[in-house]
Amino acid sequence: MEFVAEFRDPVHGFIPVTSWELKIINSAPFQRLRRIRQLAWTDMVYPGAMHTRFEHSLGVMHVAYRLFEAVCARNELLLKQDGYDGSSLEHARVIVRLAALLHDIGHSPFSHGGEELFPYKADGITRYSHEEYSGAVLEFLLREVIEEDKKLEKYRIKASDIRDFFSPHIASNRAFVLWKTLVAGQMDADRMDYLLRDSLHSGVSYGKYDLDRIVQTVTLCKVAENGDDSALVVGIEEGGTHAIEGLILARYMMFTQVYFHKTRVIYDYHLTQAMKFLLKDVGGYFLPPTSEANISDFVKWDDWRVLGKIKEKLAGEHGELLESRDHYREVYQTPETPDLKQLQELENVVAALKENAIDNIVMRADKSWYKLNKEPIYVRQEMGSDKFVSLHEISPILRALDPIHQARIYVPKHLRATAQEVTNKITGGK
């Protein structure tokens, strides 16, 4: 792999890129990521959090590459036994880097802050995801850039190959099943980069963990999965167990202290309402990622466009609240893991506010840190052996880490005092 340029990055130092990666980076859809903030309006709480999906995408590619190279170096014999040779590994290496680079290219303005504007699918229940928008950008807008690159041509890589890293339906390709977890898994390069990057720019220490130790101990395990008695999966050597626990704890702390900060999340609500107003002519949602015309319209939306319309007073009442920082105020919150009695108290407060004609909005968290129903993180207990165990089985920290189901109630600023009186009557002023 020949690198032709590099980017200086505040988290990882220098990030080298190949000629075909540079061509993709210089394309209009990728340059749009310079105008998509990583953490939406978090800078209203943490002023330094102004970084973008552009730098994050470069960082994810860099971390995925480090993980890939470490796995290959540590498992050369095992990969050969599984049918991998130099050519197939090089093919996988290129796709992993490109998938990591492009995984977020379909984000809406202000990243996750705009995802409630993704339309519902035909079932009326599930929304399109930003991964599906990323896949559509690849298929409709970047296919020629990827498939007509002369240096990429020898790898016979299609835009659909990269898109499939974002799809849940790729079991037919064993290579994708193995390497996809480096880009989209429970210990993937995405979260490894964003935790360090968000922590740095927010000015907090909660997102720090030992990335170098993870790279030193990432490995392969042979497990029985999907009917295959000896499937290879990415796991961790026993010596990296605490580093992975640190990664999961970092996610927990960043969520409670930054991502679900009481002021930050209400800005997400105002943003959603302002953008829904801007999209009122098309039903209040972005067009679905089902055609070239739709996805071409979608990528015209970025933070700059939204901010311009807010400045021009075209984003309705909530746009004005964003500009004036006159956001709704919190009057009630549950604990991070509320019990049934506390959830009932929440409903009682909402009902009392409604009875007193006080507009209110409830913001809810629903976050698990290690999903048992997804692919587990496997720990190889003895170096060079086939003995492995799920991280959940050996980690008391993980077993004690409850999901967050916190809820908060907000009201317009001018109704805060009245709403607090109503709330105190329900809660006893606690």
NORURWO-V734068 format. One record per pair of residues at least 24 apart in sequence whose ideal C-beta (glycine too) atoms are under 10 Angstrom apart, sorted by the first residue. I is the first residue (numbers start at 1). GAP is how many residues later the second one is. D is the distance in whole Angstrom. If there is no record, write none. Layout:
i;gap;d
I;GAP;D
I;GAP;D
This chain:
i;gap;d
1;64;9
1;68;10
1;89;8
1;92;7
1;93;8
1;96;8
2;149;8
6;52;10
7;47;10
7;48;8
7;51;6
7;52;9
7;55;9
9;46;6
9;47;10
9;49;6
9;50;6
9;53;7
9;184;10
9;188;9
10;41;9
10;45;8
10;49;9
10;186;10
10;187;8
10;190;6
10;191;8
11;40;10
11;44;8
11;45;9
11;47;10
11;48;6
11;51;9
11;52;9
11;182;7
11;183;10
11;184;10
11;185;5
11;186;5
11;188;9
11;189;6
11;190;9
11;200;9
12;43;10
12;46;8
12;47;6
12;50;5
12;51;7
12;54;9
12;181;8
12;184;8
12;185;9
12;199;9
13;49;9
14;48;9
15;40;9
15;43;5
15;44;7
15;46;7
15;47;5
15;48;10
15;50;9
16;45;10
16;46;8
16;49;9
17;41;8
17;44;8
17;45;9
17;80;9
17;84;8
18;76;8
18;79;8
18;80;10
18;131;10
18;133;8
18;134;9
19;130;8
19;131;10
19;132;6
19;133;9
20;74;8
20;77;10
20;78;8
20;125;9
20;126;8
20;129;5
20;130;9
20;131;5
20;132;5
20;133;10
20;135;9
20;137;9
21;37;9
21;40;8
21;73;9
21;76;7
21;77;7
21;80;6
21;81;10
21;128;10
21;131;10
23;119;10
23;122;6
23;123;9
23;125;10
23;126;6
23;128;9
23;129;9
24;74;7
24;77;7
24;78;7
24;81;9
24;114;10
24;118;7
24;121;6
24;122;7
24;125;9
24;128;10
24;138;10
25;29;9
25;32;9
25;33;8
25;36;10
25;76;8
25;77;10
26;119;9
27;78;9
27;110;10
27;114;8
27;115;6
27;117;10
27;118;5
27;119;10
28;113;8
28;114;10
28;117;10
28;271;8
29;73;9
29;76;6
29;77;9
29;105;10
29;108;5
29;109;9
29;111;10
29;112;5
29;113;6
29;116;9
29;266;9
29;267;10
29;270;6
30;24;8
30;27;8
30;28;10
30;71;8
30;72;8
30;74;10
30;75;6
30;107;9
30;111;10
30;112;8
30;115;9
31;271;10
32;73;8
32;75;9
32;77;10
32;105;9
32;267;6
32;268;9
32;269;9
32;270;6
32;271;10
32;272;10
33;24;6
33;25;9
33;69;10
33;71;7
33;72;7
33;74;7
33;78;10
33;269;9
34;268;9
34;269;10
34;270;10
35;74;8
35;266;10
35;267;4
35;268;5
35;269;5
35;270;8
35;271;10
35;272;9
36;68;8
36;69;10
36;71;5
36;72;8
36;73;6
36;74;7
36;75;6
36;77;10
36;78;9
36;265;9
36;266;6
36;267;6
36;268;10
37;70;10
37;72;8
37;73;6
37;74;6
37;76;8
37;265;10
37;266;6
38;66;9
38;69;9
38;72;9
38;73;6
38;74;9
38;156;7
38;159;7
38;160;7
38;163;8
39;71;9
39;72;7
39;73;9
39;74;8
39;155;9
39;158;10
39;159;6
39;162;8
39;163;8
39;219;8
39;220;8
39;225;8
40;69;9
40;70;4
40;71;6
40;72;7
40;73;3
40;74;8
40;219;10
40;224;8
40;225;10
40;227;7
40;228;6
40;231;6
40;263;9
41;69;7
41;72;7
41;222;9
41;223;7
41;224;10
41;225;9
41;226;4
41;227;7
41;229;8
41;230;6
41;262;10
41;281;7
41;284;10
41;286;9
42;68;10
42;69;10
42;71;9
42;156;8
42;159;9
42;160;7
42;216;7
42;217;8
42;219;8
42;221;9
42;222;5
42;223;10
42;225;8
42;226;9
43;158;9
43;159;9
43;221;9
43;224;10
44;217;10
44;219;7
44;220;7
44;222;10
44;223;6
44;278;9
44;281;7
44;283;8
45;157;8
45;213;8
45;216;5
45;217;9
45;218;5
45;219;5
45;220;10
45;222;8
46;152;9
46;155;8
46;156;4
46;157;6
46;158;7
46;211;10
46;212;7
46;215;8
46;218;8
47;154;10
47;155;9
47;156;8
48;152;8
48;153;5
48;154;6
48;155;5
48;156;10
49;148;10
49;149;7
49;150;10
49;151;10
49;152;5
49;153;5
49;154;8
49;155;10
49;209;8
49;215;9
50;151;7
51;143;10
51;146;6
51;147;8
51;149;8
51;150;5
51;151;9
52;55;10
52;59;9
52;251;8
53;50;10
53;51;5
53;52;8
53;54;6
53;58;6
53;141;10
53;250;10
54;50;9
55;138;9
55;142;7
55;146;9
56;47;10
56;48;7
56;51;10
56;55;9
56;134;8
56;137;6
56;138;6
56;141;6
56;142;9
57;43;8
57;44;6
57;45;7
57;46;7
57;47;5
57;48;7
57;50;10
57;133;10
57;136;9
58;42;9
58;43;7
58;135;9
59;41;9
59;42;10
59;130;8
59;131;9
59;133;9
59;134;4
59;135;8
59;137;8
59;138;6
60;37;10
60;39;9
60;40;5
60;41;7
60;42;10
60;43;6
60;44;8
60;122;10
60;123;7
60;128;8
60;129;5
60;130;5
60;131;9
60;132;8
60;133;5
60;134;8
60;137;10
61;35;9
61;36;5
61;37;8
61;38;9
61;39;4
61;40;4
61;41;9
61;42;9
61;122;9
61;128;8
61;132;9
62;35;9
62;38;8
62;39;9
62;127;8
62;131;8
63;37;8
63;119;9
63;120;10
63;125;9
63;126;4
63;127;8
63;128;10
63;129;5
63;130;5
63;133;9
63;148;7
63;151;9
63;152;8
64;29;10
64;32;5
64;33;7
64;34;10
64;35;8
64;36;4
64;37;9
64;39;9
64;115;9
64;118;5
64;119;6
64;124;8
64;125;4
64;126;8
64;128;9
64;129;9
65;28;8
65;31;7
65;32;6
65;35;8
65;36;10
65;117;9
65;124;8
66;116;10
66;123;8
66;126;9
66;145;8
66;146;9
66;148;9
66;149;5
66;152;9
67;29;9
67;33;10
67;112;10
67;114;9
67;115;5
67;116;10
67;120;9
67;121;9
67;122;6
67;125;8
67;144;10
67;147;8
67;148;6
67;151;5
67;167;8
68;24;8
68;25;6
68;28;5
68;29;8
68;32;9
68;111;7
68;114;6
68;115;10
68;121;9
68;150;9
68;166;9
69;24;8
69;27;10
69;146;9
69;149;10
70;144;9
70;145;5
70;146;7
70;147;8
70;148;5
70;149;8
71;107;9
71;108;9
71;111;8
71;144;10
71;147;6
71;148;7
71;149;6
71;161;10
71;163;6
71;164;10
72;148;9
74;142;9
74;143;9
74;144;7
74;145;5
74;146;8
74;163;8
74;309;9
74;310;10
75;143;10
75;144;6
75;145;4
75;146;10
75;157;8
75;159;10
75;309;10
77;307;10
78;141;9
78;142;6
78;143;9
78;144;8
78;154;7
78;306;10
78;308;10
79;99;9
79;141;7
79;153;8
81;141;10
81;149;9
81;151;9
82;92;8
82;93;10
82;96;9
82;138;9
82;140;9
82;148;8
82;149;9
82;150;6
83;91;9
83;92;10
84;91;8
84;94;9
84;148;9
87;67;10
87;68;9
88;87;7
89;86;9
89;90;10
90;64;10
90;65;7
91;63;10
91;64;5
91;65;8
91;66;7
91;70;9
91;84;8
92;63;10
92;83;6
92;84;9
92;86;8
92;87;5
92;90;10
93;62;9
93;86;9
94;57;10
94;58;7
94;60;10
94;61;5
94;63;6
94;67;10
94;68;10
95;60;8
95;62;6
95;63;10
95;66;6
95;67;6
95;69;9
95;70;7
95;80;8
95;81;8
95;84;7
95;85;10
95;88;9
96;66;10
96;69;8
96;79;10
96;80;10
96;83;5
96;84;9
96;86;6
96;87;7
96;93;9
97;65;10
97;86;10
98;40;9
98;44;10
98;48;8
98;54;9
98;57;10
98;59;7
98;61;9
98;63;9
98;64;5
98;67;9
98;85;10
99;35;10
99;39;10
99;62;9
99;63;5
99;64;9
99;65;9
99;66;4
99;67;8
99;77;9
99;80;8
99;81;8
99;83;9
99;84;5
99;85;8
99;90;10
100;62;10
100;65;8
100;82;7
100;83;5
100;84;9
100;88;9
100;89;6
100;90;8
100;93;9
101;61;9
101;82;10
102;32;6
102;33;9
102;35;8
102;36;6
102;40;8
102;44;9
102;57;9
102;60;6
102;61;9
102;63;9
102;64;9
102;81;10
103;27;9
103;28;7
103;31;6
103;59;9
103;62;7
103;63;7
103;80;6
103;81;7
103;85;9
103;86;9
103;87;6
104;26;7
104;27;9
104;29;10
104;30;7
104;62;10
104;86;8
104;90;10
105;25;9
105;28;8
105;29;5
105;30;9
105;31;10
105;32;5
105;33;7
105;36;9
105;37;8
105;61;10
105;194;9
106;24;5
106;25;7
106;26;7
106;27;3
106;28;3
106;29;7
106;30;7
106;31;5
106;32;8
106;60;8
106;183;7
106;189;8
106;192;8
106;193;9
107;24;10
107;26;7
107;27;8
107;30;10
107;195;10
108;25;7
108;167;8
108;178;7
108;190;8
108;191;10
108;193;7
108;194;9
108;195;10
108;198;10
109;162;8
109;166;7
109;169;10
109;177;10
109;189;10
109;192;5
109;193;5
109;194;5
109;195;9
109;196;7
109;197;5
109;198;9
110;157;9
110;158;8
110;161;6
110;162;9
110;165;8
110;191;10
110;192;9
110;193;6
110;196;7
110;197;9
111;192;9
112;147;9
112;156;8
113;151;10
113;152;10
113;154;8
113;155;5
113;156;9
113;157;10
113;158;5
113;159;7
113;162;9
113;190;10
113;193;10
114;154;9
114;157;7
114;158;7
114;161;6
114;162;10
114;165;10
114;172;8
114;187;8
114;189;9
114;192;8
115;153;9
115;157;9
115;171;10
116;152;8
116;153;9
116;155;9
116;156;5
116;157;9
116;159;9
116;160;8
116;169;9
117;154;9
117;155;7
117;158;5
117;159;6
117;161;9
117;162;6
117;167;7
117;168;5
117;169;5
117;184;9
118;167;7
118;168;6
118;170;8
118;171;9
118;180;10
119;160;10
119;163;9
119;164;8
119;165;9
119;166;4
119;167;6
119;168;7
119;169;5
119;170;9
119;171;10
119;175;10
120;165;8
120;168;9
121;167;8
121;169;10
122;166;10
127;158;9
127;161;10
128;157;9
128;158;8
128;159;10
128;160;6
128;161;6
128;162;9
129;37;8
129;39;10
129;160;9
130;36;9
130;159;9
131;32;9
131;34;9
131;35;4
131;36;8
131;37;9
131;53;8
131;158;10
132;31;9
132;34;7
132;35;8
132;156;9
132;157;5
132;158;9
133;33;9
133;153;8
133;155;9
133;156;5
133;161;10
133;162;7
133;165;7
133;166;9
134;28;9
134;29;8
134;31;9
134;32;6
134;155;9
135;24;9
135;25;8
135;27;9
135;28;4
135;29;8
135;30;9
135;31;5
135;32;7
135;154;7
135;160;10
136;27;8
136;152;9
136;153;4
136;154;7
136;155;8
136;156;9
136;158;8
136;159;5
136;160;10
136;162;8
136;163;10
137;26;9
137;152;8
137;158;6
137;159;10
137;161;8
137;162;7
138;24;6
138;25;5
138;26;10
138;27;10
138;28;9
138;157;10
139;24;6
139;150;9
139;153;8
139;156;8
140;149;8
140;150;10
140;151;7
140;152;4
140;153;9
140;154;9
140;155;5
140;156;7
140;159;10
141;151;7
141;154;6
141;155;7
141;157;10
141;158;7
143;149;10
171;54;10
171;55;6
171;56;10
171;57;10
174;52;10
174;54;8
174;57;8
174;58;8
175;57;10
177;48;8
177;49;8
177;51;9
177;54;7
177;55;9
177;56;8
177;198;9
178;42;8
178;53;8
178;54;5
178;55;7
178;56;7
179;53;10
179;55;8
180;54;9
180;195;10
181;52;7
181;53;5
181;54;9
181;193;10
181;194;7
181;196;9
182;36;9
182;52;6
185;48;9
185;49;7
185;189;8
185;190;6
185;192;8
186;48;10
186;58;9
186;61;9
186;62;8
186;183;9
186;184;6
186;185;7
186;188;6
186;189;7
186;190;7
186;191;5
186;205;9
187;27;7
187;31;8
187;47;8
187;48;9
187;49;7
187;53;10
187;56;10
187;57;6
187;60;6
187;61;9
187;183;10
187;188;10
187;190;6
187;204;9
188;46;9
191;56;7
191;57;9
191;59;9
191;60;6
191;63;10
192;55;7
192;58;9
194;57;9
194;60;9
195;51;10
195;52;7
195;55;5
195;56;6
195;58;9
195;59;6
196;54;8
198;52;10
198;56;6
198;60;7
198;61;8
199;51;8
199;54;9
199;55;7
199;58;10
199;59;8
202;52;8
202;55;9
202;56;6
202;57;10
202;59;10
202;62;10
203;55;10
204;49;9
204;50;8
204;53;6
204;54;6
205;45;10
205;48;9
205;52;10
206;43;9
206;44;7
206;45;9
206;46;9
206;47;4
206;48;5
206;49;9
206;50;8
206;51;5
206;52;7
207;40;10
207;42;10
207;43;5
207;44;8
207;46;7
207;47;5
207;48;10
207;50;9
207;51;8
208;38;8
208;42;6
208;45;9
208;46;10
209;33;10
209;34;7
209;35;9
209;36;9
209;37;4
209;38;5
209;39;9
209;40;7
209;41;5
209;42;9
209;44;10
210;30;9
210;32;8
210;33;4
210;34;9
210;36;6
210;37;8
210;40;10
211;32;8
211;35;10
211;36;8
212;31;9
213;24;10
213;26;8
213;27;6
213;28;10
213;29;8
213;30;4
213;31;9
213;33;8
213;34;10
214;26;6
214;29;5
214;30;7
214;32;9
214;33;7
215;25;9
215;28;9
216;24;7
216;27;9
217;24;8
217;26;7
217;27;9
217;162;9
217;163;9
217;166;10
218;25;10
218;26;9
219;159;9
219;160;9
219;161;6
219;164;8
219;165;10
219;169;10
220;158;9
220;160;8
220;168;10
221;156;10
221;157;4
221;158;8
221;159;5
221;160;10
221;164;10
221;165;8
221;166;9
221;167;4
221;168;9
222;156;9
222;158;9
222;164;6
222;166;8
223;152;10
223;153;9
223;155;6
223;163;9
223;165;7
223;167;10
225;150;8
225;151;10
225;153;10
230;156;9
233;142;7
233;143;9
233;144;9
233;145;6
233;155;9
234;141;9
234;143;9
234;144;8
235;141;9
235;142;7
235;143;4
235;144;6
235;145;6
235;153;6
235;154;10
235;155;10
235;156;9
236;141;7
236;142;7
236;143;6
236;144;7
236;152;10
236;155;8
237;142;8
237;143;5
237;144;9
237;145;9
237;146;6
237;147;10
238;141;6
238;142;7
238;143;5
238;144;7
238;145;8
238;149;9
238;150;9
238;151;9
238;156;9
239;140;10
239;141;10
239;144;8
240;139;8
240;140;9
241;136;9
241;138;6
241;140;10
241;150;7
241;153;7
241;154;7
241;156;10
242;153;9
242;155;9
244;126;10
244;133;6
244;135;8
244;147;6
244;151;8
244;154;9
245;125;10
245;132;10
245;146;8
245;149;10
245;150;6
245;151;10
245;152;5
245;153;7
245;156;9
246;151;9
247;122;10
247;130;10
248;121;5
248;122;6
248;129;9
248;143;9
248;147;9
248;149;8
248;150;7
248;153;7
249;120;8
249;148;7
249;149;9
249;152;8
250;119;10
251;116;9
251;118;6
251;119;9
251;150;10
252;84;10
252;115;8
252;117;5
252;118;10
252;145;10
252;149;6
252;150;10
252;151;10
252;152;8
255;81;10
255;110;8
255;112;6
255;114;8
255;149;7
255;151;10
256;80;7
256;109;9
256;111;9
256;148;7
256;150;8
259;106;9
259;108;8
260;76;9
260;103;8
260;104;10
260;105;5
260;107;8
260;144;7
260;146;7
260;148;9
262;67;9
262;68;5
262;71;7
262;101;9
262;144;10
262;146;6
262;148;9
263;62;10
263;64;7
263;65;10
263;66;9
263;67;8
263;147;10
265;65;9
265;98;5
265;99;9
265;100;8
265;141;10
265;143;7
265;145;9
266;55;10
266;61;5
266;62;5
266;63;8
266;64;7
266;95;8
266;97;7
266;142;8
266;144;5
267;54;9
267;55;7
267;58;9
267;60;6
267;61;10
268;95;8
269;49;8
269;52;10
269;58;9
269;59;7
269;92;6
269;93;10
269;94;6
269;141;7
270;45;10
270;47;9
270;48;5
270;49;8
270;50;10
270;51;5
270;52;5
270;56;9
270;57;6
270;58;7
270;91;10
270;140;10
271;35;8
271;39;9
271;44;9
271;47;8
271;48;9
271;50;10
271;51;7
272;46;8
273;42;9
273;43;7
273;44;8
273;45;4
273;46;8
273;48;9
273;49;9
273;88;9
274;32;7
274;35;8
274;36;6
274;40;9
274;41;4
274;42;6
274;43;8
274;44;4
274;45;4
274;46;9
274;47;8
274;48;6
274;49;9
275;26;8
275;31;6
275;34;9
275;35;10
275;40;7
275;41;10
275;43;9
275;44;9
276;39;10
276;40;8
276;42;8
277;32;9
277;37;8
277;38;6
277;39;4
277;40;8
277;41;7
277;42;7
278;27;9
278;28;7
278;31;6
278;32;9
278;36;7
278;37;6
278;38;8
278;41;8
280;36;9
317;95;10
321;91;9
321;92;9
324;89;10
326;86;9
326;87;6
326;88;9
327;83;8
327;85;9
327;86;7
328;31;9
328;32;8
328;33;6
328;35;9
328;81;9
328;82;4
328;83;6
328;84;6
328;85;7
328;87;9
328;88;9
329;80;10
329;81;6
329;82;6
329;83;8
329;84;5
329;85;10
329;86;9
329;87;5
329;88;10
329;90;8
329;91;9
330;33;9
330;78;5
330;79;7
330;80;5
330;81;8
330;86;9
330;89;10
330;90;10
331;27;9
331;29;8
331;77;9
331;78;6
331;79;7
331;80;6
331;84;9
331;85;6
331;86;9
331;87;10
331;88;5
331;89;5
331;90;10
331;91;8
331;92;5
331;93;9
331;96;10
332;28;9
332;30;9
332;75;8
332;76;7
332;77;4
332;78;9
332;79;9
332;87;9
332;88;9
332;90;10
332;91;5
332;92;10
332;94;8
332;95;7
333;30;9
333;73;7
333;74;7
333;75;4
333;76;7
333;77;10
334;30;9
334;31;9
334;71;8
334;72;6
334;73;5
334;74;8
334;75;9
335;69;10
335;70;9
335;71;7
335;72;10
336;29;8
336;31;10
336;66;8
336;67;9
336;68;5
336;69;8
336;70;5
337;65;5
337;66;7
337;67;7
337;68;6
337;69;8
338;66;10
338;67;6
338;68;7
338;69;7
342;63;10
342;64;10
342;65;9
343;62;8
343;64;8
345;78;10
345;81;7
345;82;6
345;83;10
345;85;10
346;60;10
346;61;5
346;62;9
346;63;7
346;80;9
346;81;10
347;60;10
347;79;10
348;75;10
348;77;10
348;78;5
348;79;9
349;58;10
349;60;6
349;70;9
349;73;8
349;74;5
349;75;10
349;76;9
349;77;5
349;78;7
350;57;9
350;59;7
350;73;10
350;76;10
351;75;9
352;67;9
352;70;5
352;71;7
352;73;7
352;74;5
353;56;7
353;58;7
353;62;9
353;65;9
353;66;6
353;69;6
353;70;7
353;73;9
354;68;10
355;67;8
356;59;9
356;62;7
356;63;8
356;65;9
356;66;5
357;58;9
357;61;10
358;51;10
358;53;6
358;54;8
358;57;5
358;58;10
358;60;6
358;61;5
358;64;7
358;65;10
359;51;9
359;52;6
359;53;6
359;56;7
359;60;9
360;49;5
360;50;7
360;51;5
360;52;9
360;55;8
360;59;7
360;62;10
360;63;10
361;47;9
361;48;7
361;49;5
361;50;8
361;51;9
362;45;6
362;46;7
362;47;6
362;48;8
363;43;9
363;44;7
363;45;5
363;46;8
363;47;7
364;40;10
364;41;7
364;42;7
364;43;5
364;44;8
365;38;9
365;39;5
365;40;6
365;41;5
365;42;7
365;43;9
366;37;7
366;38;7
366;39;6
366;40;9
366;41;10
367;36;6
367;37;5
367;38;8
367;39;9
368;33;9
368;34;9
368;35;4
368;36;8
368;37;10
369;29;8
369;32;5
369;33;9
369;34;7
369;35;9
370;25;9
370;28;5
370;29;9
370;31;7
370;33;10
371;32;10
372;26;10
